[in-house]
Amino acid sequence: MFEAAEHINITLNQPAIFNQVGEHIYWELAEEETPYPFITFTVQGERPVTKEGMRDYEVKVRVFAKSLTASATIGKVITDTLKDTTTWKDRGMRSSYTDNEAKEAFIELTYNFKL
């Protein structure tokens, strides 16, 4: 699982994405008081699927920002960048708001890849 998380972190630190969120990319949870915008991701692995031991992974990338428009704009940059630079399969997106009083927005992008 650590290898997959490391792969995801490196992939999300591509220049076009970095220009949007800087170093604010976190596995699972962001640190408290992290400034917006930032990205979190979760990863889930399946059993080995090939003789070489490659695994199927699902990653959920969440883009948090002060508004849904800002989240969606960054989400579009991520989608375009990953489409052009990876073999990750796009499995869709959804939008929502946080549960706190400020109601910041996030976009959740879902991808599958093998590693």
Number of C-alpha atoms within 10 A of each C-alpha: 12 8 9 20 19 12 12 19 16 11 16 21 16 14 11 15 23 14 12 17 20 14 13 17 24 17 15 14 11 15 8 6 6 9 13 16 21 21 29 18 22 16 19 13 16 12 10 13 11 10 6 7 11 14 17 17 19 20 21 20 26 25 27 27 24 16 16 19 13 18 25 21 16 24 24 15 15 22 18 13 17 19 13 10 10 10 12 17 14 14 12 11 16 11 14 14 16 11 9 7 6 9 14 18 22 27 26 21 21 21 19 17 18 18 12
